[in-house]
């Protein structure tokens, strides 16, 4: 079960990194790219943390 949890966690982190990269690429086309990039990066990190918490709660409830 730990291996499954670790691989799911790694997959979530990788998908989060890809998401951050896409959002940063998209935000760089807008005015004030630096300010926008930090905002987008912070939001993406918050979303990743929330996704990780939900996944961890799901696994610890014995649904995995």
Beta strands, then each sheet from edge to edge (+ up, - down):
end
